[in-house]
Amino acid sequence: MTIKQTDYSLVTRQLDALLDGETDFIANLSNASALLNENLEQINWVGFYLIKNGELILGPFQGKPACMHIQIGKGVCGTAVKEDAIQRVADVNTFPGHIACDAASQSEIVLPIHHNNEIIGVLDIDAPITNRFSEEDAQGLAHFVKTLEQHLSERK
């Protein structure tokens, strides 16, 4: 199956317009996850985990119920925070310590989110097929996250 490449430039412009003037943290993350869910093919979960009390806590998302607590340094999301780096995993079954919240997920991409020069959480996207996320996806999503970061105000 061929996956149509997402027009990340368009999706990012839509995000920028959608969040323009809105300062509510949760509302912005909710609309960001909905926007990605509508525009990415072959994904089964998209959402956010936010750092609270030294761990990642489930935030706004689209998809099946998910793990609510993830330790920093554990799984793909926790590794993204620990390393402050995008994690693009072609086959989650080969990732040491992968946390299987949904057995249908086969590949994953996680991007750290920053505010005031510190990591505040991650964008996590899962797919039901292996090798779903390309380098182009990583670059496009990194630009999406940078735009999201520009709209984030202090969490309430």
VOGU-3710 file (C-alpha; in Angstrom, 3 decimals, decimal comma):
1> mtikqtdysl> 0,000/0,000/0,000  1,310/3,394/-0,970  0,787/6,220/1,477  0,062/9,621/-0,009  2,660/12,095/1,273  1,077/14,622/3,600  1,308/18,264/2,574  2,879/19,386/5,848  3,227/22,944/4,618  -0,545/23,169/4,194
11> vtrqldalld> -1,314/21,368/7,483  1,095/23,650/9,354  -0,499/26,757/7,838  -3,905/25,392/8,874  -2,592/24,866/12,417  -1,220/28,397/12,547  -4,589/29,836/11,454  -6,564/27,543/13,755  -4,572/28,515/16,840  -4,253/32,211/16,010
21> getdfianls> -5,380/34,223/19,029  -6,209/31,169/21,165  -4,233/30,915/24,396  -5,814/27,860/26,016  -3,167/25,139/26,195  -5,503/22,122/26,171  -7,732/23,543/23,432  -4,693/24,136/21,213  -3,348/20,616/21,741  -6,805/19,150/21,156
31> nasallnenl> -7,210/20,900/17,819  -3,621/20,060/16,813  -4,243/16,335/17,384  -7,566/16,492/15,508  -5,921/18,291/12,581  -3,199/15,653/12,285  -5,722/12,830/12,659  -7,699/14,212/9,717  -4,643/14,733/7,500  -2,372/11,733/8,052
41> eqinwvgfyl> -3,095/8,433/6,314  -2,529/5,056/7,924  -2,299/6,158/11,554  -4,227/4,734/14,487  -3,324/7,184/17,282  -2,134/10,775/17,513  -1,798/12,850/20,614  0,242/14,400/23,342  1,929/13,351/26,547  2,795/16,165/28,939
51> ikngelilgp> 5,444/16,241/31,646  3,891/16,490/35,081  5,498/15,521/38,371  8,524/14,042/36,618  6,668/11,717/34,246  4,686/11,850/31,026  0,917/12,067/31,516  -1,629/11,472/28,772  -2,908/14,686/27,176  -5,321/15,445/24,336
61> fqgkpacmhi> -5,418/12,740/21,660  -7,365/11,040/18,884  -7,653/7,253/18,930  -8,271/4,368/21,300  -7,723/4,741/25,051  -4,005/4,962/25,817  -1,433/4,502/28,538  -1,843/7,300/31,055  1,617/7,357/32,704  4,987/6,875/31,006
71> qigkgvcgta> 8,276/7,189/32,847  10,848/9,496/31,294  13,451/7,297/29,634  10,985/4,434/29,071  9,388/3,483/25,768  9,537/5,603/22,644  7,916/8,655/24,269  10,109/8,572/27,365  13,207/8,096/25,207  12,290/11,146/23,100
81> vkedaiqrva> 12,220/13,228/26,291  15,406/11,741/27,756  17,356/12,287/24,514  15,508/15,482/23,499  15,346/14,062/19,993  12,800/12,839/17,466  12,292/9,089/17,664  11,254/7,479/14,373  10,678/3,769/14,867  10,012/1,636/11,782
91> dvntfpghia> 8,982/-1,436/13,813  8,029/-0,925/17,450  8,537/-4,634/18,129  12,290/-4,089/17,712  12,457/-1,039/20,028  13,955/-2,027/23,391  11,414/-1,386/26,143  8,568/-0,431/23,797  5,344/0,167/25,738  2,469/-1,442/23,861
101> cdaasqseiv> -0,591/0,663/24,672  -2,332/-0,623/21,523  -1,259/-3,976/20,092  -2,276/-2,766/16,619  0,504/-0,156/16,559  3,458/-1,255/14,452  5,459/1,950/13,895  5,735/5,235/15,747  7,141/8,730/15,625  7,581/10,936/18,685
111> lpihhnneii> 8,671/14,581/18,718  9,646/16,585/21,820  7,722/19,796/22,473  9,486/22,764/24,077  8,337/25,856/25,904  10,714/28,430/27,407  13,669/26,265/26,304  12,585/23,158/28,200  10,762/20,009/27,157  7,146/20,069/28,306
121> gvldidapit> 5,905/16,975/26,491  5,798/15,058/23,240  3,705/14,606/20,125  3,200/10,870/19,637  1,844/9,267/16,454  1,307/5,526/15,984  0,555/3,567/12,820  -0,881/0,091/12,255  1,793/-0,685/9,638  5,576/-0,913/9,837
131> nrfseedaqg> 7,798/1,707/8,199  4,973/4,282/8,173  7,046/7,373/8,971  9,639/8,693/6,529  12,319/11,326/6,967  9,933/13,679/5,135  7,320/12,976/7,816  9,885/13,716/10,526  10,833/17,037/8,917  7,222/18,037/8,244
141> lahfvktleq> 6,111/17,146/11,762  9,101/19,006/13,241  7,911/22,148/11,443  4,353/21,466/12,681  5,637/21,187/16,280  7,681/24,414/15,945  4,524/26,210/14,847  2,570/24,665/17,731  5,271/25,790/20,187  4,849/29,388/18,998
151> hlserk> 1,201/29,253/20,111  1,731/27,688/23,524  1,254/29,811/26,571  1,803/28,773/30,172  -0,177/25,694/31,148  -3,000/26,368/33,558
//
